Amino acid sequence: MPERFFRSRLPDEDRDMAKIDTSVAHIARVYDYWLGGKDNFAADRDVGDKILAIHPETVLSVQANRRFLARSVRFLAAEAGIRQFLDVGTGLPSANNTHEVAQAIAPESRVLYVDNDPIVLVHARALLTSSPEGETGYLEADMKDTTAILGGAARVLDFSQPVGVMLVAVLHMLRDEEDPWGIVDRFIAAVPPGSYLVISHLADDVQRDTMAEMGRQLNDSMTQQFTMRSRAQVTSFFRGLTLLDPGVVLTHQWRPQPDDAKTPGVLWAGVARKD
């Protein structure tokens, strides 16, 4: 799929809505359903309810993941001094999107969002808002096409300066044979020292039986296929980087605020620096 880049102008919404097959569930819309959004259809709600029957805490886990995203961006902007963010696998706009968190702290922050779901493109207008001092862009591209992503990102980001690479709840959409480790390595090779990598990833070694059944149900119900991974496997995505305390932990355990720790997650998460 050729990449398409948007800074402030998006294509006709009706045309892109026509690409969306609402009879088949899509993870971005299922995720939206779990978050209480309105951009989902009957097929998405059906899959969402099947997962909730298996794991009733899924909604809490999804909320924990969003909280982790916000905390990690807040850390990068406020403590690490990062002013550029590459957010791959953006998903549907929700509360505390990357640019909102970053630009609330540093209005000059620049953010490039990447996704390949037509419905995310339709709603990307919410992602293209920006503080006057900063900038946001949206790139329609496949996560596996790192060359297209990095080329498109250069329209918004300066790769001579540190970048926060955000891979939040997306790597489990890649099978081992698609070499997700190599994809991560290529992103990190493109950014300079002082950059950071943020990852969250569905766990297969937490609530093992429940997570295995959840994976089977998702893979039977959706065109996207999920590969859950262990803590050790997720940790290996940070190879060659300096993993920050507290290391790879469940999303609600990564530097939580008091309310965050009350929202349990089933995704491993970590943040690391390129030295």
Secondary structure as UniProt FT lines:
FT   STRAND          4..6
FT   HELIX           13..17
FT   TURN            18..19
FT   TURN            22..23
FT   HELIX           27..34
FT   TURN            35..36
FT   HELIX           42..54
FT   TURN            56..57
FT   HELIX           58..78
FT   STRAND          84..88
FT   TURN            95..96
FT   HELIX           98..105
FT   TURN            107..108
FT   STRAND          110..115
FT   HELIX           118..122
FT   HELIX           124..126
FT   TURN            132..133
FT   STRAND          135..140
FT   TURN            143..144
FT   HELIX           146..153
FT   TURN            154..156
FT   TURN            159..160
FT   STRAND          164..168
FT   HELIX           171..173
FT   HELIX           176..178
FT   HELIX           180..190
FT   TURN            193..194
FT   STRAND          196..203
FT   HELIX           208..221
FT   HELIX           231..235
FT   HELIX           236..238
FT   TURN            239..240
FT   STRAND          242..243
FT   TURN            245..246
FT   STRAND          249..250
FT   HELIX           251..253
FT   TURN            258..259
FT   HELIX           260..262
FT   STRAND          267..273
//
